[in-house]
Amino acid sequence: MKAPTLAHRFEYVLFSAVMVVVRRLPERAALQLGTFVGWFAGSVLRTRRSVVRENLERAFPTETARWRERVAAAMYRHFGREGAALLRMGSIAQVSARIETEGVEFLRRPIEQGHGVVVLAGHLGNWEVAAAAIVANGFPLDVVVKRQKNPLFDAYVRKTRETLGMRLAYKEEAPRLIFRALRDRHVVALVADQNAAAAGTFVEFFGTPAATARGPAVFAARSGADVVMLLSRRLPGAVSRYSVRFLPIRFEPSEDAVENEARLLRAYHAMLEEAIRAAPEQYFWLHRRWKTRPEGEEPLTVPQVSRRPRTSAGSA
């Protein structure tokens, strides 16, 4: 890892100062501060506002511009608040006290039968809390992560996740460690809803093909692990509470390995899309999910048609 630059150190000093304030404030005040920071990022700094607008127009072309603006504003506030909430959660006991968990049997059953489990999550609700919920329910957890650009912040994130009982694998070392973890009957958590710049497959997401990494499906197929969906949603209220659900990802298997991978990823995206439609303000619209296009296709423009996007990501 590269040595931190002066800019990295300055960024981390600011982050550390915010963290101290958030941890010393009463919970409601800390969450209000986080909400304000989110509002400031979206309304004043306008951080990636054009990306958010284009994503929402693509996902919800039949909704009004005012509706999409409300969702965008609520999303910035949501992630500001969730950032503050995460800074205050330093132990599994704190996580356990704030989650309502359903479907744990879909993890327990295969592990008792001698298999590992691949858990697929999305950037919805609070995925860090959702991952910690796996540990809180007594399962060994390995998480595949990407290195942060700021090495000081990367070290902080790593330490925080390890304190919560997660074992981390950076993407460059992930394949070897994932297969070992699954052989050891661990749960391996992955997110599969980010743009795959290369070597991905295209899966429909909100009616538009999205480049998707094949890795999660490959790991599941080659290891024989069960595949489970992980969905999280912040519950209404002035304090942080979350619904965390584990659901089997069901699809008709194919004898063709590549088609089998595609069916799994289609089923995953269909389930994620349904959950997003129920709480669109809790999804991370700041990412350019549809950036990579199929070969020969022109870059996407914001849709002008007034049609209802398909609710399924394709037949499974």
BELHU-V630744 format. One record per helix or strand of 3 or more residues. SS is the DSSP state (hx for helix, st for strand). FROM is the first residue (numbers start at 0). TO is the last residue. If there is no record, write none. Layout:
ss=SS from=FROM to=TO
ss=SS from=FROM to=TO
This chain:
ss=hx from=5 to=23
ss=hx from=26 to=43
ss=hx from=48 to=58
ss=hx from=64 to=86
ss=hx from=91 to=95
ss=st from=98 to=101
ss=hx from=104 to=111
ss=st from=116 to=120
ss=hx from=126 to=135
ss=st from=140 to=144
ss=hx from=150 to=162
ss=st from=165 to=169
ss=hx from=170 to=182
ss=st from=186 to=190
ss=st from=200 to=204
ss=st from=207 to=211
ss=hx from=214 to=222
ss=st from=225 to=233
ss=st from=241 to=247
ss=hx from=256 to=277
ss=hx from=279 to=281
